[in-house]
Amino acid sequence: MTHKWNYQPITPEQAETSQKLAQELGISPILGGLLVKRGITKAQDAKKFFRPQLPDLHDPFLMKDMDLAVERLNKAMGKKERILIYGDYDVDGTTAVSLVYKFIQQFYSNIDYYIPDRYNEGYGVSTKGIDYAAENGVGLIIVLDCGIKAVEEITYAKEKGIDFIICDHHVPDDVLPPAAAILNAKRLDNTYPYEHLSGCGVGFKFMQAFAISNGIEFHHLIPLLDLVAVSIASDIVPIMGENRILAFHGLKQLNSNPSVGLKAIIDVCGLTEKDITVSDIVFKIGPRINASGRIQNGKEAVDLLTEKDFSTALEKANQINQYNETRKDLDKSMTEEANQIVAELEGLADRRSIVLYNEDWHKGVIGIVASRLTEIYYRPAVVLTRTDDMATGSARSVSGFDVYKAIEYCRDLLENFGGHTYAAGLSMKVENVTAFTERFEEFVSQNILPEQTSALINIDAEIDFRDINPKFFSDLKKFNPYGPDNPKPIFCTHNVYDYGTSKVVGRDQEHIKLELVDNKSNNVMNGIAFGQSSHVRFIKTKRSFDICYSIEENTHKRGEVQLQIEDIKPN
C-alpha cells in the first residue's frame, strides 16, 4: 500500500500567531502551530482546550424547545403518568436511553424503556413500539437518537393520546413531527451554540435542564458522563467544543469510577488496569454494546448499562461478548464476499463510489462491512440487504466527504433515509437499487475531491528528533482526547537512519521494531512500524529514509516515548 503524504505548512501569518501563542503558553512553537491549525488562536481558548472545564458547558435552556421539554416532563411526573424512554439500538441510542432512564429513575418510579428490534421493526420510531406504549398506559415517550423524521408515527401516537419529546442529532427534514418538544441543534430554527452533540449528548443536556429546573445539583449528573464519552467516541462526532468537555470528563469518569455495566464491559475487554482512551471505546467497548442490537436485541445492552449488581452485569457482559464474537465471524465472511464482488465489478478504477446489494447478507453487520470497504477502497460505500420487499442498508464515507448529502440527492428513489456526514441508513424498493447506484455514483463523482479517494496521510508538522523532549511530550498529551476535528497529530522527520539495532518482530515477522537516529541530534528514538516489515531490507542498507508517525507512550515502559510509524519512504 503506497500512501500519499499531504503536508501543508502553515502560512506566515499563522506562523506568527503560533509563535506568539507558544510564547504566552510556554509551549513549543510546533504545538502552537497545531493549535492554530485547529482554529485556536488566543491563549485563553488554548487554555480551555487543554483543560476542558464542566462549568464551560452551555446553558441547556439555550436549546430550542428545552423549556417545553422540561415543562412536559415535570408535568408527567406531577400527574404520575407512565413514561417510556425509547431509543435506537446502536451505541449512541442505547447509551442515551440508559442515561436518561438512570437519571429519572432516581426521582420517579413509573418509568420503563424500549428499544425497537432491528429485524422486526427497523430503525427509529415504530408503530409496534407505539402500540406497546398504548397497551401499557404510557402518556409520554422520550425518544433518543432517532425520531426527527417520524412524522407519521408520532401523529399516530398523538391520536392514541401519547405525547413525544424528541432528542435527536440527525439532520431534520423541512416538516417536523408533531411532538410536544423537539431537541435537535440541527433544526433550521436552532438557537443552540453547538450543533455536533451525539444523541446521548442531547439526552444529557435534557437531564441537565431538568436538574436545573428541579434544584438538583450538577454533581449528580457527573456519574452519567461515562455513557456520554462512549457515545461521542462511537458515533464519530467531532471532539471539539462542547463535545470535548463532555468526552474529557467522561473519560475521566470511565477511568476512575465507571458505572457497574460499563465496568463489566471493561473487564470483559481486558481493559481493567489500562488507561482507557477514545480508541479503546471505538475498537473494544463500543462494538460490544453494538453487537447486542446487531445479533440479538439492543434492549440487552440497556439492561446491562443500567444494571446495579456487578456479578449480574458480568454475566450480561459475557453474553454480549459472545454476540460480538458471532458478529466478528459474520463481518469477516461478509467482508470477504463483498471484496470478491468488488474485485469483479467492471470499471472499478473509474468509479468513485461502491454500492453493493446482496439479499442474503445479515442486516446487523452491513454497516461494519460498509466501513471496511471505505477503508480498503477509499470510496464512499453503501451496502444493502433485503428485508421483506425492501432493500435496506448502511452508508459510510471517506474523510471530508458528506455521504448524507449524496443520499439526499437520490431521495426520490428512497422510502426512508437518515444520518449525518460520515454514516447514514437508507431503504428503497428493490427495483430502485440500480437507479440508486447510478445516481449515487453521479453525485459522488461530481463532488468528491481526488485526494479523498486515495490513501492519504495528513502530516501536521515536519520536526527533528531534537524537538521531542519530555516537556514536548507532556504538552502534546494535553491535545487528548482525539477524534474528528482533532485528529491525533502526525509528524514527519526527514533523513533518519537505522541505529543498527532495528529488527523484525511479531508472530509472522510482520512488524519492525526500530531504533533510529537523525543527523541533527544524538537522540536514539524507539519506534514500532506495524505491518511494514517489507521495508526492513532497505533500512538495513544504512541509507537514509523519511518517516511519518504519531508520538506515543511506550506501554511497557511508563514515561518512555515511542514513535508509532505510519509510513516509511526510502530516499
C-alpha positions in Angstrom: 0.0 0.0 0.0 1.6 3.3 -1.0 0.4 6.3 0.9 0.5 9.8 -0.4 1.8 12.3 2.2 -0.1 15.5 2.4 1.8 18.3 4.2 0.5 21.9 4.1 2.9 24.2 6.0 1.2 27.0 8.0 1.1 30.4 6.3 3.5 33.2 7.5 0.5 34.8 9.3 -0.3 31.6 11.1 3.3 31.1 12.0 3.4 34.5 13.6 0.2 33.7 15.6 1.6 30.3 16.6 4.9 31.8 17.8 3.0 34.4 20.0 0.7 31.7 21.3 3.5 29.3 22.1 5.3 32.1 24.0 2.2 33.0 26.0 1.5 29.4 26.9 5.2 28.3 27.4 5.0 25.5 24.8 6.9 24.6 21.7 6.1 26.7 18.6 5.4 23.3 16.8 2.5 22.8 19.2 1.5 26.4 18.8 1.2 25.6 15.1 -1.0 22.6 15.8 -3.4 24.8 17.9 -3.6 27.4 15.0 -4.5 24.5 12.6 -7.4 23.7 14.9 -8.6 27.2 14.7 -7.3 28.1 18.2 -5.5 31.5 18.1 -6.0 33.0 21.5 -4.2 31.9 24.7 -7.5 31.8 26.7 -9.1 29.5 24.1 -6.0 27.3 24.2 -6.2 27.0 28.0 -9.9 26.0 27.7 -8.8 23.4 25.0 -6.1 22.0 27.2 -8.1 22.0 30.4 -11.8 21.5 29.5 -14.0 22.6 32.4 -17.5 21.4 33.2 -18.7 25.0 34.1 -18.0 25.9 30.4 -20.8 23.7 29.2 -23.5 25.7 27.5 -26.8 26.6 29.3 -29.1 23.8 28.2 -32.0 26.2 28.0 -30.4 27.9 25.0 -31.6 24.9 23.0 -34.9 25.5 21.2 -37.8 23.8 22.9 -35.8 22.9 26.0 -38.2 24.8 28.3 -41.2 22.9 26.7 -39.4 19.6 27.1 -38.7 20.2 30.8 -42.2 21.5 31.4 -43.7 18.4 29.8 -41.5 16.0 31.8 -42.3 17.8 35.1 -46.0 17.7 34.3 -45.8 13.9 33.5 -44.1 13.3 36.9 -46.6 15.6 38.7 -49.5 13.7 37.2 -47.8 10.3 37.8 -48.0 9.5 34.1 -46.2 6.4 32.8 -43.0 7.5 30.9 -41.3 5.4 28.3 -37.7 6.1 27.3 -37.3 4.9 23.6 -34.1 4.8 21.6 -32.2 3.4 18.7 -30.4 0.0 19.0 -26.9 1.2 18.4 -24.3 2.5 20.9 -25.5 6.1 20.8 -29.1 5.1 21.2 -28.6 2.5 24.0 -26.2 4.8 26.0 -28.7 7.7 25.6 -31.7 5.6 26.8 -29.6 4.2 29.7 -28.5 7.8 30.7 -32.0 9.3 30.7 -33.6 6.2 32.4 -30.9 6.1 35.1 -31.2 9.7 36.0 -35.0 10.0 36.0 -35.3 6.7 37.9 -33.6 8.2 40.9 -36.6 10.5 41.4 -39.5 8.7 39.8 -40.6 5.1 39.5 -43.3 4.9 36.9 -40.9 4.6 34.0 -39.7 2.0 31.5 -37.5 1.7 28.4 -38.0 0.3 24.9 -35.5 -0.5 22.2 -37.0 -1.4 18.8 -35.9 -4.7 17.2 -33.6 -4.1 14.3 -35.2 -7.0 12.3 -38.9 -6.8 13.1 -39.3 -3.0 13.5 -36.3 -1.5 11.8 -34.7 1.9 12.5 -36.5 4.6 14.5 -39.9 5.0 16.0 -42.2 2.1 15.0 -46.0 1.7 15.2 -45.3 -1.6 17.1 -43.4 0.5 19.8 -46.3 3.0 20.0 -48.8 0.1 20.3 -46.7 -1.3 23.1 -46.7 2.1 24.8 -50.5 2.4 24.4 -51.1 -1.1 25.8 -49.0 -0.2 28.9 -50.7 3.1 29.6 -47.8 5.3 28.6 -48.6 9.1 28.4 -45.2 10.4 27.5 -42.4 8.9 25.3 -38.9 10.4 25.4 -37.2 9.3 22.1 -33.4 9.5 21.8 -31.1 9.3 18.8 -33.9 9.0 16.4 -37.5 10.3 15.8 -36.7 13.5 13.9 -38.3 12.1 10.7 -41.1 10.1 12.4 -43.9 12.4 11.3 -46.5 9.7 10.6 -45.6 7.6 13.7 -45.8 10.5 16.1 -49.1 11.6 14.5 -50.3 8.1 15.1 -49.1 8.3 18.8 -50.9 11.6 19.2 -54.2 10.0 18.1 -53.7 7.5 20.9 -53.1 10.3 23.4 -49.4 9.8 23.7 -47.0 12.8 23.7 -43.4 12.7 22.4 -40.3 14.6 23.4 -37.7 14.1 20.7 -33.9 14.2 21.5 -32.1 13.7 18.2 -29.0 14.9 16.4 -29.7 13.7 12.8 -30.5 16.1 10.0 -34.2 17.0 10.1 -36.5 17.3 7.1 -38.5 20.5 6.4 -41.5 19.1 8.1 -41.0 18.3 11.8 -43.1 15.7 13.7 -46.0 17.0 15.9 -44.1 16.4 19.2 -44.5 18.3 22.5 -40.9 19.3 22.2 -38.0 18.7 19.7 -34.5 19.0 21.0 -32.1 19.0 18.0 -29.4 21.5 17.4 -29.5 20.8 13.6 -33.0 22.3 13.4 -33.2 25.2 10.9 -34.5 27.5 13.7 -31.8 26.3 16.0 -30.7 28.7 18.8 -28.1 26.4 20.5 -24.4 27.4 20.1 -23.1 23.9 19.4 -24.7 21.6 16.8 -22.5 18.4 16.9 -23.8 16.7 20.1 -24.3 13.0 20.0 -27.8 11.6 20.6 -26.7 10.7 24.1 -25.2 14.2 24.4 -28.7 15.7 23.7 -30.1 13.4 26.4 -27.5 14.7 28.8 -28.4 18.3 28.1 -32.1 17.5 28.6 -31.3 15.9 32.0 -29.0 18.9 32.9 -32.0 21.3 32.2 -34.4 19.0 34.1 -31.9 19.1 37.1 -31.7 22.9 37.0 -35.5 23.3 36.9 -35.8 21.0 40.0 -32.9 22.4 42.0 -30.8 19.2 41.6 -27.1 20.0 41.9 -24.9 19.4 38.8 -22.6 16.9 40.6 -25.5 14.4 40.5 -25.1 14.3 36.7 -21.3 13.6 36.7 -21.6 9.8 37.1 -23.5 9.7 33.7 -20.7 11.2 31.8 -19.0 7.8 31.2 -22.0 7.0 28.9 -21.7 10.3 27.1 -18.0 9.6 26.4 -18.8 6.2 25.0 -21.4 7.7 22.7 -19.2 10.5 21.4 -16.3 8.2 20.6 -18.6 5.5 19.0 -20.8 7.8 16.9 -17.8 9.6 15.3 -19.0 13.2 16.1 -16.4 16.0 16.4 -14.4 16.1 19.6 -14.2 19.9 19.8 -16.3 22.5 21.6 -18.8 21.1 24.0 -18.2 17.5 23.0 -14.5 17.9 24.0 -15.6 18.9 27.5 -18.1 16.0 27.7 -15.6 13.5 26.3 -12.7 14.7 28.5 -14.7 14.4 31.8 -16.5 11.3 30.6 -13.2 9.5 30.0 -12.1 10.6 33.5 -15.3 9.1 34.9 -14.8 5.9 32.8 -11.2 5.5 34.2 -11.9 6.4 37.8 -15.4 5.3 38.6 -17.3 3.7 35.7 -20.9 2.6 36.2 -21.5 -1.1 37.1 -22.5 -2.1 33.5 -19.5 -0.3 31.8 -17.1 -1.7 34.5 -18.3 -5.2 33.5 -17.7 -4.5 29.8 -14.2 -3.0 30.6 -13.4 -6.3 32.5 -14.6 -8.5 29.6 -12.5 -6.4 27.1 -9.4 -6.9 29.3 -9.0 -3.1 29.8 -9.1 -3.2 33.6 -5.7 -1.9 34.5 -5.4 0.3 31.4 -5.9 4.0 30.9 -8.9 3.9 28.6 -8.8 6.1 25.5 -11.1 7.1 22.7 -9.7 4.3 20.6 -10.4 1.7 23.3 -14.0 2.8 23.1 -14.1 2.7 19.3 -12.5 -0.7 18.9 -13.4 -2.6 22.1 -16.2 -1.1 24.3 -18.5 0.3 21.5 -18.5 -2.8 19.3 -19.6 -5.0 22.2 -22.5 -2.7 23.1 -23.4 -2.6 19.4 -23.2 -6.4 19.0 -26.3 -6.8 21.2 -28.5 -4.9 18.7 -26.8 -6.4 15.7 -27.1 -10.0 16.7 -29.9 -10.2 19.3 -31.8 -7.1 20.7 -30.4 -3.8 21.7 -32.6 -3.9 24.9 -30.0 -6.3 26.3 -27.4 -3.5 26.1 -29.6 -1.2 28.1 -30.3 -4.0 30.6 -26.5 -4.2 31.1 -25.8 -0.5 31.1 -28.5 0.2 33.8 -27.6 -2.9 36.0 -26.7 -2.2 39.6 -25.4 -5.6 40.7 -21.8 -6.3 39.5 -22.0 -10.1 39.2 -25.2 -9.9 37.2 -23.6 -7.3 35.0 -20.6 -9.5 34.4 -22.9 -12.3 33.2 -24.6 -10.0 30.8 -21.3 -8.6 29.6 -20.1 -12.1 28.9 -23.3 -12.8 26.9 -22.7 -9.6 24.9 -19.1 -10.6 24.3 -20.4 -13.8 22.7 -22.6 -11.8 20.4 -19.5 -9.8 19.5 -17.6 -13.0 18.5 -20.6 -14.0 16.3 -20.6 -10.5 14.8 -16.9 -10.7 14.1 -17.3 -14.0 12.2 -20.2 -12.7 10.2 -18.4 -9.5 9.5 -15.3 -11.4 8.3 -17.2 -13.7 5.9 -19.4 -10.8 4.5 -16.3 -8.6 4.0 -14.6 -11.4 2.1 -17.7 -11.9 -0.1 -18.0 -8.1 -0.6 -14.4 -7.9 -1.6 -14.9 -10.7 -4.1 -17.9 -8.8 -5.6 -15.9 -5.5 -5.8 -13.0 -7.2 -7.4 -15.3 -8.4 -10.2 -17.0 -5.1 -10.7 -16.5 -3.7 -14.1 -14.8 -0.3 -14.3 -14.0 -0.1 -10.6 -11.0 2.1 -11.3 -13.3 4.8 -12.9 -15.9 4.6 -10.2 -15.9 7.0 -7.2 -18.4 5.0 -5.1 -19.3 1.4 -4.2 -22.9 0.2 -3.9 -23.4 -3.5 -3.2 -26.7 -5.4 -2.8 -27.0 -9.0 -1.6 -30.3 -10.2 -0.2 -28.7 -12.9 1.9 -26.5 -10.6 4.0 -27.1 -10.2 7.7 -28.7 -6.9 8.4 -26.8 -6.4 11.6 -23.4 -6.2 10.1 -23.8 -4.3 6.8 -22.7 -1.0 8.4 -19.4 -2.6 9.5 -18.9 -4.1 6.0 -19.5 -0.6 4.5 -16.9 0.8 6.9 -14.4 -1.9 5.8 -15.0 -1.2 2.1 -14.3 2.6 2.6 -11.1 1.7 4.4 -9.9 -0.7 1.7 -11.0 1.2 -1.5 -11.2 4.9 -0.3 -14.6 5.3 -1.7 -17.9 6.1 -0.1 -19.7 2.8 0.2 -23.4 1.7 0.5 -24.1 -1.9 1.5 -27.7 -3.2 1.1 -29.6 -6.3 2.0 -33.2 -7.4 1.7 -35.8 -7.0 4.4 -39.2 -8.2 3.2 -39.7 -6.4 -0.1 -37.2 -3.6 0.7 -33.5 -3.1 0.1 -32.2 -1.6 3.4 -28.7 -0.7 4.2 -26.0 1.5 5.5 -23.6 4.1 4.0 -20.2 5.1 5.2 -17.9 7.8 4.0 -14.3 8.7 3.5 -12.7 11.7 5.3 -14.2 15.0 4.4 -17.0 13.8 2.1 -20.6 14.2 3.2 -22.4 10.9 2.4 -25.7 12.2 3.8 -25.9 14.9 1.0 -25.1 12.2 -1.6 -28.0 10.1 -0.3 -30.3 13.1 -0.1 -29.6 13.7 -3.8 -31.3 10.3 -4.5 -34.3 11.0 -2.1 -37.0 10.4 -4.8 -35.7 6.8 -5.1 -35.8 6.2 -1.4 -38.5 5.2 1.1 -36.6 6.3 4.1 -33.2 7.7 5.0 -31.4 9.5 7.8 -27.9 10.1 9.3 -25.1 12.6 9.2 -21.8 13.3 7.4 -20.0 10.0 7.8 -22.7 7.5 8.3 -26.3 7.1 7.2 -29.1 4.5 6.9 -31.5 4.1 4.0 -34.2 1.9 2.5 -35.7 1.7 -1.0 -37.8 -0.6 -3.2 -35.6 -3.4 -4.5 -36.3 -2.4 -8.1 -34.7 1.0 -7.4 -31.3 -0.3 -6.5 -29.9 0.0 -10.0 -31.1 3.6 -10.5 -29.9 4.5 -7.0 -26.4 3.0 -7.7 -26.1 5.2 -10.9 -27.5 8.4 -9.2 -25.3 8.0 -6.1 -22.2 7.5 -8.3 -23.2 10.6 -10.3 -23.3 12.8 -7.2 -20.1 11.3 -5.7 -18.0 11.6 -8.9 -19.1 15.3 -9.3 -18.4 16.3 -5.7 -15.6 14.2 -4.3 -12.0 15.6 -4.4 -9.3 13.4 -5.9 -7.3 13.3 -2.6 -10.3 11.9 -0.8 -10.2 8.7 -2.9 -6.6 7.8 -2.2 -4.6 6.6 0.8 -3.6 9.9 2.2 -1.7 10.7 5.3 -2.1 14.2 6.5 1.1 15.5 8.2 0.7 18.2 10.8 4.3 19.3 11.1 7.8 18.4 10.0 10.1 18.1 13.0 13.6 16.8 14.1 14.2 14.3 16.8 15.7 17.0 19.0 12.3 18.6 19.2 10.9 15.6 21.0 11.8 16.0 24.7 9.8 15.2 27.9 8.3 18.7 28.1 7.1 18.5 24.4 5.6 15.1 25.0 3.8 16.1 28.2 2.3 19.2 26.4 1.4 17.1 23.4 -0.7 14.8 25.7 -2.9 17.7 26.5 -4.3 17.5 22.9 -6.2 14.4 24.0 -8.9 13.2 23.6 -8.5 12.8 19.9 -11.3 12.3 17.3 -12.9 14.0 14.3 -11.8 17.7 14.0 -9.0 17.0 16.5 -7.1 14.0 15.0 -4.0 12.6 16.6 -1.1 14.7 15.3 1.1 13.1 12.7 4.7 14.3 12.4 7.3 13.8 9.7 11.1 13.6 10.1 13.4 13.5 7.0 16.7 11.7 6.6 16.6 9.2 9.5 18.9 6.1 9.8 18.8 2.8 11.5 20.9 2.9 14.6 22.0 -0.6 13.7 19.6 -2.4 16.1 16.3 -2.4 14.2 14.7 -5.8 13.8 11.6 -7.7 12.5 9.2 -8.8 15.2 5.7 -10.3 15.5 4.3 -13.8 15.2 4.6 -13.7 11.4 7.6 -11.3 11.4 5.3 -8.6 10.0 6.3 -5.6 12.2 9.6 -3.7 12.6 10.9 -2.6 16.0 13.1 0.4 15.2 15.9 2.3 16.8 16.5 5.4 14.8 18.8 8.5 14.7 18.7 11.6 12.6 21.6 13.8 11.7 20.5 16.8 13.8 20.8 15.2 17.3 22.2 12.3 19.3 18.7 11.1 20.4 18.1 7.5 19.6 14.3 7.1 19.1 12.4 3.9 19.6 9.7 3.2 17.1 7.3 0.5 16.0 6.1 0.0 12.4 3.1 -2.4 12.3 2.8 -4.5 9.2 5.7 -2.8 7.4 8.4 -5.5 7.5 8.8 -5.2 3.7 10.9 -2.1 4.4 13.5 -3.8 6.6 15.9 -4.7 3.8 16.2 -1.1 2.8 16.5 0.1 6.4 19.4 -2.3 6.9 21.4 -0.8 4.0 22.3 2.2 6.3 20.8 4.6 3.7 18.5 7.4 4.9 14.7 7.4 4.7 11.8 9.6 5.8 9.2 8.6 8.3 5.8 9.9 9.4 4.5 8.9 12.8 2.5 9.7 15.9 4.2 10.0 19.3 3.0 7.5 21.9 3.9 6.4 25.3 5.6 3.0 25.5 3.0 0.8 27.2 5.8 -1.4 28.7 8.0 1.5 30.0 6.0 4.3 31.5 7.2 7.7 30.6 9.3 6.5 27.7 8.4 7.8 24.2 7.8 5.6 21.3 7.1 6.6 17.7 4.3 4.7 16.1 5.4 4.8 12.4 2.6 5.2 9.9 4.7 5.1 6.8 8.3 4.8 5.6 9.7 6.4 2.4 13.2 5.4 1.3 15.3 8.3 -0.1 
